[in-house]
């Protein structure tokens, strides 16, 4: 069988399909209240010692919890400071009114802050169920150059697997797939080819993760693992879970799921006629390329940082985050003892890409130090071997740099993930508009109101 120079990566349907992010999402922007409601006010106070202390003391005396505090110089008049304060409460609550009443004598002016308006994003893990209904390309839709395009039995098999996957929802068990001897044979063929390269070309975290999955009895050379068994193991190890997907997702949807430590995985496998090639994500790419790395805590954190930074971000910011995902989670490299090792799934799941990226004598590639501020602007080919890679000194170093990048993503709010409830908490109340809406709607209740 022929060996493709590159096995296209699962998630990197993402930048290629980013144009589809503009599609309007057909679900409600209203959210179930799982977090404290907040109120936002702007206040002008004098630029003098003790002024802010007196303001904060009022909140403390009334047992009101602040969620956000931001200040800036007031352009006119210059002797005043403008503070934007968000705190837990509601406009109808007696506690809010009491705080405002006590603030009035201490400030020059108080006004209501409008709610920031951002693209819709999931607030609880159950919201991710809606993504399965908006895949961009179904797993049953094959291009004419797909090895299985003219094989009706293969196409029917994919339809069955995708139909089973579509029944999944949060909290249910992932449907098992009874893989055929032919499908398991394809898995074994690729397993033998890739694992022979791993000791000298894969990073130590990949080797440790693969060994861990084998020792747990989840991975074996002879059979394709089941997603539910993998998901249960990862949940205990790093908090990540898998969920089946029937096709390609937009960059925004895919990254948003990562914010909840959820990874969308296909269950169908490439055509048996070309076991070393697939023009799309398949179960071999997911389980040999991605999953072993998710057993590593630093890698899990790194991936979640990208996802969390995407929540409510602009299309431009999501595109840059997806590009960083491409050059790290998909095609990232690491330096180990002076040698290059692969950690990205697009490298680890492709015989040709792994040889290409880690060869010390390959003069056709450029390996740059990992810098997410630079990588996010780098162009790349989709269907060819990569000419440019980014290599980090360690996963801990890559994680720290990605955290720095994620923290500067331009959004009018901050978000925190609560693993116990699997929900997101924002530091201020935000209004979520449909992703396809390309303007900021103005509502009467969001106008500035003097109090």
Secondary structure as UniProt FT lines:
FT   HELIX           11..13
FT   HELIX           15..22
FT   STRAND          38..46
FT   TURN            49..50
FT   HELIX           51..61
FT   TURN            62..63
FT   STRAND          66..73
FT   TURN            78..79
FT   STRAND          80..88
FT   TURN            91..92
FT   HELIX           94..104
FT   TURN            105..106
FT   STRAND          109..112
FT   STRAND          116..119
FT   HELIX           125..134
FT   STRAND          137..138
FT   TURN            139..140
FT   TURN            144..145
FT   TURN            147..150
FT   HELIX           152..165
FT   TURN            166..167
FT   TURN            170..171
FT   HELIX           181..201
FT   HELIX           204..215
FT   TURN            216..217
FT   TURN            221..222
FT   HELIX           227..237
FT   STRAND          241..244
FT   STRAND          247..248
FT   HELIX           251..259
FT   TURN            260..261
FT   STRAND          262..265
FT   HELIX           272..274
FT   HELIX           283..284
FT   HELIX           285..290
FT   HELIX           291..295
FT   HELIX           297..310
FT   TURN            311..312
FT   HELIX           315..325
FT   HELIX           326..330
FT   STRAND          333..336
FT   TURN            337..338
FT   STRAND          339..342
FT   HELIX           345..348
FT   HELIX           351..358
FT   TURN            360..361
FT   TURN            363..364
FT   STRAND          366..369
FT   HELIX           372..375
FT   TURN            376..377
FT   STRAND          388..392
FT   HELIX           395..407
FT   STRAND          415..418
FT   TURN            419..422
FT   STRAND          423..426
FT   STRAND          430..433
FT   TURN            435..436
FT   HELIX           444..446
//
